[in-house]
Amino acid sequence: LLKGWIMPDRLHPDFHAYDMLSDLFASGQSSYLYKKFVTDNHLFTDLSMTVSGAAGPNLFALVARPAEDVPIEDANARLNQFLYQDFCYDDSLTIDLQKVKNKNESALLENEIKLESRTSILAVSESVSKIEDFENDEQKYRAITEAQIRRITADLFQPQKECTLFYKSSQ
């Protein structure tokens, strides 16, 4: 199952918040979707979200593999119900957002140390715009607010903005 929503380009002021939103929803075992649909309800065996980071419109993508005994259409319907009707942030958003910020900062620092990662980051940055546009990413992630996350969640997760692809086994 692949779901996609159009999101702003890499230079848009909300880009970092979209990236962090993908982590809140589907990065790690305590993320919202992973916990609900993989751990608790066993509808999927794997679930992840990612953002593309190119020039021009980008894609906010969800990739999920339904459990063996779960029809893909049923899994998709439950996912839609959650994303478009049932989901609402609770008091844990403050803590969850800080966890994701800490994890992200750690990853950014690790990428600064690894030569291959740093080289790739510089090359991609230069291909999108110019390297100077990507300075201070750490501060941009740190500056993301709960209000910003709530706003982009409401704007992004709308059924009319979604495109879904079903990949089915040929067996």
Secondary structure, DSSP 8 states (H G I E B T S, - for coil): -EEEEEE--TTSTTHHHHHHHHHHHHSSTTSHHIIIIIIIS-SEEEEEEEE---SSSEEEEEEEEE-TTS-HHHHHHHHHHIIIII----TTHHHHHHHHHHHHHHHHHHHHH-HHHHHHHHHHHHHHS-GGGGTTHHHHHHT--HHHHHHHHHHH--GGGEEEE------
